[in-house]
């Protein structure tokens, strides 16, 4: 099934000029010049000082996913006085500029074989906006890359291309099979003050059933990051295991647990760590701090909804 998303956007640096810093999130249509721009109704995922705004939408890995984008006519004239034909083209230089500003993002322009979109879009006479589809072959995306697509309005038959709204970056990560929001069906946590010495009268020990849902977010094709894990009672977050991750073996459906922030975290020997694709259920058993203050966690998670 096609993954459709109305992705109307963007206030990016047109032709690599810097974005206006006074108000990036709204254009003033009452100004003296009529402009054409990408139409923006969603919040950006880039910070206010970025040289270009970025918008992010994750997709399922499908043969074809559809992202719907919009263009807009703004200025003293309330609506387009005639049909306005816009020319569109990819512009990887926009991504280069953004990556220079924030090297941690490492956005990579999609290969041309992975997307298609019309090179012309017409805003009809009497209208302000028009929409077009970007078709994405998300099943063929490289999960190890931060996939993105930069598009520029290169020409218009009327008015001028907006200096801060004429370019668009679409960040389009793809979700792996584990991605989603999960309910805790059952589980427990046990803390130790030393190896083999369970803590006494420790309110953080006990059942995890009924704790808030966990979020599993795609890292790559086989790994998700687990967030919102809490101690028994759900009142406080589990600390010391930042960037908790589960990695799926797609052949055996076995899970390997790890944590970027704590290299001692591992699967509990002799306990199940697996994924059941038929029921979308994860069984996880892991431990950490084995030689100092051990902690043991067991979880059965059931997929609840998309993230």
C-alpha positions in Angstrom: 0.0 0.0 0.0 1.3 3.4 -0.9 2.5 5.5 2.0 1.0 8.9 1.3 1.9 11.9 3.3 0.9 15.5 2.7 4.3 17.1 3.0 3.9 20.8 2.3 7.1 22.8 2.7 9.7 24.7 3.0 11.6 27.9 3.9 15.0 27.0 2.5 17.8 29.2 1.2 16.9 29.9 -2.4 19.9 29.4 -4.7 22.0 29.0 -1.6 21.4 32.4 -0.2 21.0 32.5 3.6 17.6 32.2 5.1 16.1 35.4 6.7 16.8 35.4 10.4 14.0 37.7 11.5 11.1 35.3 10.8 11.9 32.0 9.1 8.6 30.3 9.9 6.3 32.7 8.1 6.5 34.7 4.9 4.9 38.1 4.8 2.4 38.1 1.8 1.8 41.8 2.2 5.2 42.8 0.9 5.7 44.7 -2.3 6.9 41.8 -4.4 4.9 38.8 -5.6 6.9 35.6 -5.1 6.6 31.8 -5.6 7.8 29.5 -2.9 7.4 26.0 -1.4 4.3 26.0 0.7 5.0 25.4 4.4 2.5 24.2 7.0 4.7 21.9 9.1 7.3 22.6 11.7 10.9 22.3 10.7 13.3 19.9 12.2 16.3 22.2 11.8 17.2 24.9 14.4 16.3 28.6 13.9 19.9 29.7 13.0 20.4 27.0 10.3 21.2 28.3 6.9 18.4 26.2 5.5 15.3 24.7 7.0 14.9 20.9 7.0 11.7 18.9 7.3 11.7 15.2 8.2 9.2 12.4 7.4 9.9 8.7 8.0 8.5 6.1 5.6 7.9 2.4 5.6 10.1 0.5 3.2 7.8 0.0 0.2 8.1 -0.4 -3.5 6.6 3.1 -3.9 6.0 5.7 -1.2 4.4 9.0 -2.1 5.3 12.4 -0.6 3.0 15.3 -1.6 4.7 18.7 -1.7 3.2 22.1 -2.4 4.1 25.4 -4.0 2.6 28.8 -3.1 2.0 32.2 -4.6 2.4 35.1 -2.1 2.5 38.9 -2.2 0.2 41.9 -2.7 -2.0 40.0 -5.2 -4.3 37.7 -3.2 -4.4 35.0 -5.9 -2.5 34.1 -9.1 -3.7 36.5 -11.8 -3.0 33.9 -14.4 -1.7 30.3 -14.6 1.8 30.4 -13.1 4.2 27.7 -14.4 7.1 26.8 -12.1 10.2 24.9 -13.1 11.6 22.4 -10.6 15.0 20.7 -10.4 17.1 18.8 -7.9 19.8 20.9 -6.2 22.3 18.9 -4.1 24.2 22.1 -3.3 21.5 23.0 -0.8 22.4 19.8 1.1 26.1 20.6 0.9 25.5 24.0 2.4 23.4 22.5 5.3 25.9 19.8 6.0 28.6 22.4 6.3 26.5 24.2 8.9 25.7 21.0 10.9 28.2 18.2 10.1 26.4 15.8 12.4 23.5 15.4 10.1 25.4 14.1 7.1 22.5 14.3 4.7 23.0 12.4 1.5 21.2 13.4 -1.7 19.2 10.4 -3.1 20.3 8.7 -6.2 18.1 9.8 -9.2 17.0 6.1 -9.6 15.2 6.3 -6.2 12.8 9.2 -6.9 10.8 11.0 -9.5 8.8 14.2 -9.6 7.4 16.5 -12.2 9.8 19.2 -13.5 6.9 21.7 -13.9 4.0 22.6 -11.6 1.2 25.1 -12.4 -0.5 27.3 -9.9 -3.9 27.8 -11.6 -5.3 31.3 -12.2 -7.4 32.4 -9.2 -5.6 30.0 -6.8 -2.7 30.4 -4.4 -1.3 26.9 -4.2 -0.6 23.8 -6.2 0.6 20.3 -5.2 2.7 17.7 -6.8 3.8 14.1 -5.9 7.4 13.0 -5.2 7.6 9.2 -5.8 10.1 7.4 -3.6 11.4 3.8 -4.0 11.9 3.5 -0.2 12.4 -0.2 -0.3 15.7 0.4 -2.2 17.0 3.1 0.2 20.4 2.6 1.9 19.5 2.5 5.6 23.1 3.4 6.4 22.7 6.8 4.8 20.8 9.9 6.0 18.7 10.1 2.9 17.4 13.4 1.7 16.2 15.2 -1.4 16.8 18.9 -2.2 14.6 20.6 -4.8 14.8 24.1 -6.1 12.3 26.3 -7.9 14.5 27.3 -10.8 12.2 29.5 -12.9 8.7 30.9 -12.8 6.4 32.4 -15.6 5.2 35.1 -13.2 6.5 36.9 -10.1 9.9 35.9 -8.8 11.3 32.9 -6.9 11.4 33.6 -3.2 14.9 34.1 -1.8 14.2 32.1 1.3 11.4 29.8 0.2 12.5 28.7 -3.2 14.4 25.7 -2.1 13.4 22.6 -0.2 15.1 19.8 1.8 13.1 16.7 2.4 14.8 14.4 4.9 13.2 10.9 4.3 14.5 8.2 6.6 13.0 4.7 6.2 11.7 2.7 9.1 12.9 -0.9 9.6 10.6 -3.7 10.7 11.1 -3.1 14.4 10.3 0.6 14.3 7.2 1.8 16.3 5.5 2.3 19.6 5.4 -0.7 21.8 3.3 -1.6 24.8 5.0 -3.5 27.7 3.0 -6.7 28.0 5.2 -8.0 30.9 8.6 -7.4 32.4 10.7 -6.9 35.5 13.9 -5.1 36.7 16.2 -6.3 39.4 19.1 -4.2 40.8 22.1 -5.3 42.8 24.4 -3.4 45.2 27.2 -5.8 44.2 27.4 -9.0 42.1 25.0 -11.5 43.6 23.7 -9.0 46.2 20.1 -7.8 45.4 19.2 -4.4 46.7 16.8 -4.4 49.6 13.7 -2.2 50.0 14.4 -0.8 46.6 11.3 0.7 45.1 12.9 0.7 41.6 12.8 -3.1 41.5 9.8 -5.1 40.4 7.3 -5.4 37.6 7.5 -3.2 34.5 4.0 -4.2 33.3 1.9 -1.1 32.9 4.8 1.2 32.5 4.6 3.9 29.7 5.0 2.7 26.1 8.5 2.4 24.7 9.6 4.0 21.4 11.7 2.1 19.0 13.3 4.3 16.4 15.2 3.1 13.3 19.0 3.5 13.4 19.7 1.4 10.3 18.2 -1.6 8.4 18.4 -3.9 11.4 18.8 -1.7 14.6 16.5 0.4 16.6 17.1 2.7 19.6 14.8 2.1 22.6 13.7 5.2 24.6 11.4 5.8 27.6 12.5 2.7 29.5 11.7 3.3 33.2 12.2 1.6 36.5 9.3 -0.3 38.3 6.4 2.0 38.8 7.2 4.1 35.8 8.1 7.2 37.8 11.8 7.6 36.7 13.8 6.8 33.7 16.5 4.1 33.7 19.9 5.9 33.6 23.4 4.7 32.7 22.5 3.0 29.4 22.2 5.8 27.0 21.3 4.9 23.4 19.9 1.5 24.3 19.7 -0.5 21.1 18.3 -3.8 19.8 19.7 -5.3 16.6 17.7 -7.9 14.7 19.2 -10.9 12.8 16.8 -11.0 9.9 17.5 -14.6 9.2 17.0 -16.0 12.7 14.9 -13.2 14.2 17.3 -13.2 17.2 18.0 -9.9 19.0 21.3 -8.6 20.2 21.1 -5.9 22.9 23.7 -3.1 23.3 24.0 0.5 24.6 26.3 3.1 23.0 26.5 4.8 26.4 27.4 1.6 28.3 29.6 -1.1 26.7 28.9 -3.5 29.5 25.3 -4.0 28.4 24.6 -7.4 26.8 22.1 -10.2 26.4 21.5 -12.3 29.5 23.0 -15.7 28.9 20.5 -18.5 28.7 17.5 -16.1 28.3 15.5 -15.4 25.2 16.1 -12.4 23.0 14.0 -12.6 19.9 11.4 -11.0 17.6 8.2 -12.7 16.4 7.2 -11.0 13.1 3.8 -12.7 13.0 2.7 -11.1 16.3 5.1 -8.1 16.2 6.3 -9.1 19.7 9.8 -8.6 21.1 11.2 -10.6 24.0 14.2 -8.9 25.5 16.5 -10.0 28.4 19.6 -7.9 29.1 22.0 -6.9 31.9 24.8 -4.4 32.5 27.3 -3.3 35.2 28.1 -7.0 35.8 31.2 -6.5 37.9 30.0 -3.5 40.0 26.3 -2.9 40.5 24.5 -5.3 38.2 21.1 -4.6 36.7 18.8 -7.1 35.0 15.8 -6.4 32.8 13.3 -8.7 31.1 10.7 -7.4 28.7 7.9 -8.6 26.5 6.9 -5.8 24.1 4.0 -5.8 21.7 3.8 -3.4 18.7 1.1 -0.9 19.3 1.2 1.8 16.6 3.4 3.6 14.2 5.9 6.1 15.5 
